Amino acid sequence: MKKRPSNARTKSKPKRKESLRQIYARVKREFSAADLQKFSVDEPMIPAEQVLAELIAINAKYSKRRSKP
């Protein structure tokens, strides 16, 4: 993966007389593999059974509160 120099700007501002097509072309050229990796990193997953068990426990806790006079 190509590394960017530390002094490189990550986002550049559009020039005054630049058309939308030119802006998109420039941004596409500046997009690097390092930028892509930010969006493709896998996040740790939680099993669905664990989430469901937590939701059931929370629901039971609040159901008991509502049923008391």
C-alpha positions, 0 to 999 in steps of 0.5 A: 500500500502506498503511504502518503507523506505526512505533510500532504493535505488529505482534503483539498479545497475546490478552486474557484473556476473549477467545474464539478467534473474537474473536482470529482476527477481531482478527488478521484486521483487523490484517493489512495489505498490508505483512504480505502482501508479506513472504510474496509476495516472489519469491526469486532462482531457480537453474536446475535444470541448474546444481543437477544439475551441482553434485550430479553433481560432488559425487557424483563427488568422494565416489565417488572417495574411497570407491573408493580402498583 
